[in-house]
Amino acid sequence: MSIIDFIVNIAALLLWLNFRALGFDPLVRTSAASLAGTLRRADPRRLRRWHFLAALTGVLLFRGWFYHQIGPAVDWMPTLSLGSIGITFRSDFQSRMLLFSLFSFLGTLGFFYLSALFVSILNGSRADGDQIQRLVRLHLGVVDGWPVTLRWGLPLVLAVGLWLACSPALTALKLVPPAVNFMHRFEQGILLGLGAYISWKYLAGLILGLYLVTSYIYLGSHPFWTFIATSGSNLLKPLRRLPLTLGKADFAPIIAILVIFLAAETLAVLLARWYPRLPF
């Protein structure tokens, strides 16, 4: 079931990205007052933005219905992990499965935008020649141009705000235990926000792994490999002063992967221990 859930989330994410991509099309957004606005496509447009939103809604609703049909038969109760805590949904309730279907997709969507934010912080907002960086800029919008300090703090601020807004409803639905007071709920949001940074370890590890491969094997001049070279080099800047090379062998990517994953796992363990002890 977890594999099915993952596949559906990827399909739903692609529908969302297609919905967003049509908004980036200059032939869709411009008016006849501009030169681009006078241009017309040679082929007729069959799909419009609302088609993708309708398909996305249909996928999420069908998944919730399907989970309710099959979940009780296989004694399956899905759990949504929020880092410090996990929220379990009963599959014998249709409303719970519809809610899980929505939250599961929102988690995938959040991971995508967290990854885009990580790339924005890592490579800056001035890499105009990088196609992937331009794509990140399109999806992040004005956030990509914010100061680095604000972009670093954005996941924490959003997590606290969302938790303060959603936790009363989750408590009313008996999905999470009630908070003692507002300060207790605020501290919970901070720990959940810190946990959001842990997800960056996967993208960082992937970039460094591919960077290590391309350091020894030439895979061409595709923009993706240029992006990997730039991102990997930026990730390794803090380690470049250390003697981590032996002849032609560069151990910096391996050391960086170990440090990142060790730090992430340590933070995850600490957050899991601190959360039950709240409020401080």
N, C-alpha and C positions, 0 to 999 in steps of 0.2 A: 504493500500500500504506500509506503514511503516513496518508492520509485515512481509509482503512478502520480503521486502528489507532486513530486519534483518535475516530472515531464509536463504536467498540466500547468505548473507555475511558469515554466520556460515558454510554453505556447502562449500563455496569457501575457507574459512580459513582451513577447514579440508583437502581439496585437497592440499593446500599449505603445511600443516604440514606433510601430507603423502609424499609429494615430498621431504621435508627436512629429514624425518625419514629414507628414503632409503639411504640417504647420510651418515647417522650415522651407518649403518649396516656394521660391520667389515668384513663380508663375501663378501660385495660389493666393499669396498674401498681397501682391502689389496691385495697384489700380491703374487705370489707363492714363493717369497723370504722369506716370514714369515710363521710361523706355521699355523696361521689362514688362510693365503692365500691358503694353500693346501686343506682346507676343502671345501666341496661342499654340497649344500642343498639336502636333500632327495627328496623334491618335486620341480618340475620345477617352475621357477619364471615366472608368466604370465604377471605381470605389471612391467613396467620400469618407471624410474623417468620422462621421457618426456611425458609418458601417463598422468600423473597427471597435468603437465603444460598445455598439450593440452586440457584436460578436464576443467581446470580452465579458460583458454582463451575462450573456447566455452561457458561456463556458463556466463562469463561477457559480451560477445558479444550478446548472446541470451537475457540476461536481458535488455541490452540497447535497442535492437530491440523491445522487448515486452513492455517496458515502453513507447516507442515512439508510439506503436500501441494503447495502452489503456489510456495513460496519457491525451491526448487532449480530449478524450471522457468523462472523469470524471473530467476535469478541474483541473488536478493535476500537480503542479510544485514542484519537490522535492528541499529541502534545505539542504545543507551540512554545519553542524555547526563546526566552528573552534574556538569555545570558545568566543572570543571577537566579531567575526563577523559570518555571515552566508552567504553562496554563493548559490543563487537560479539558477536552471537550467530550461530552457523552454522545456517542454516535446514535443512541436510541431516541434522541431529540432532533427533529428536523431543523428547528431554529438554531440549535447549537452547531449543526453541521454547515448550515449556510454561513454562520458567523465564522466558523473555522475556515471555510473556503475563502472568505474575504480576507481574513487576517493572514492566512498563509500566503496569499498573493501579495498583500501589502508588505509582508516581510521580505519577499523576493524583490519587490520594487524598491524597498528601502536599501537592500544590499546593493542593488544596481547604482542607486544615487550616491550611496556611501563610497562605492568604488570610483565613481566619476569624481567625487570630491577629493578622494585620495590622489588621483591622477592630477587634478587641478593644483593641489598643494605641492605635490612632488615636482612637477615640471613647470610651474608658474602659469601665467595667463598670457604670455607674449609669444608663444610658439606658433606663430601664424602659418609657418610652412608645414606644420605637422598635421596631417589629415585627421588622425585620431584625436589630437588636442582640439582641433576645430569642432569635432563632433562632441567632445566633452563640453566645450563652451556653449554649444547650441542647447544641450540638455540642461545644463546648470543655469543658463541665462545670466542674469546680472550677478549671481553669486560668484561666478568665476572671476569677476573683476574686483571682488572684495579684498581687503587686506588679508594677508595670510593668517594673522592672529584671529580674525573673525571667522575665517573658514575652519580653522582648527577647533574653535569653540562651538561651531554650529551644531554638530551631532549631539553634544551635551545639552545645549539649550533646547533643541527640538525634542529630545527625549524627555527632559523634565516637563516641558510644556504639554506634550502629548500624554504623559502619564498623569499629570494633574487633571487633565481634561477627561481622560478615559477611565481612570481607576475607580471613580464612584460608580460608573455604569457597570464595570466588571465586578465590583463588589456586590451591587444589587442583583446581578445575575449569578452570584455565588461562584464565580470563576476564580477569584482571588480573595484571600482573607481581608477583612476590613482593617483600615489603618487606624491607629490610636487617635491621631489628630492630623492637622494640616502639615506640621513639621515632619511627622513620620512619613507622610506621603511624599513630601518634597525630598527627603533623604533617599527614599526608594527610587525616585526619578533620577537622582544624581548617580546612584550605583548602576542603574540600568543604562544611563547615558555613557558612563565609563565603559560599560560592557560593549557598547556599540563600536568602540575603537578596536576591539579584539578582532572584529571581522576583517580588518585591513590586513591581517597576517596572511590570508589566503592569496590576495592579489600581490602582496609584496613577495611572498614565496614563489609565486608563478613567474613574476617578472625576473627575479634573481635567478631562478632555475633556467629560464630561457636565455638570460644574459650569459650564464655560464656556458651553455651549449654554443651560443653564437661566438663566444670568445675563442673557440677551437674549431668550429665548423662554419664556413661561409654559406649562408642560406639565401643570398641574393640581396638586392637593394630595395625590396618591397618596403613601403612606408611603415608596415607593422614592425619589421625588424629594426628600422630606424627609431621607432618609438621605444622598442625594448632596449636598444643601446642607450638612448638618452635617459630613460627611466632608471635602468640598472645603474648607470653611472651616477645619477643623482642619489640613489639609495645608498651607494657605497662611499659617498663623500666623507662621512664621519670616520670611516675606517682607513682611509687612504694614507693617513699619517703613520699607521702601524705597519711593521714589517711582516706582511702577510703573503709575500711572494717568495717562491723558491725556484730560481732559474726562470723558466717560462711559465711555471705553474702559479696561478693566482688563486689563493685560498680565501680571498675576501668574500666572494659570494656565498661560499659554504658557511663561513663564520657568521655572516650577516643573517642567513636563514636560521641558523641555530639560535642566535641571540634574539631575533624577532619572535620565533615560536616559543622560546623559553620565557621571554618576558610576557607574551600573551597568555600562556598557560598559567604563569604565576599570578597574573592579574585576575584571571578567571577563577582560580582557587580562592584568592583573597576576597573577591566580590561575593562568591558563594558562601563564604564563612561570615562575612559582615552582614549580609542581608537579613538573616534570621535574628541578628542581635539588635536590629533597629527597633526603636529610635535610640540614637546615641545619647 
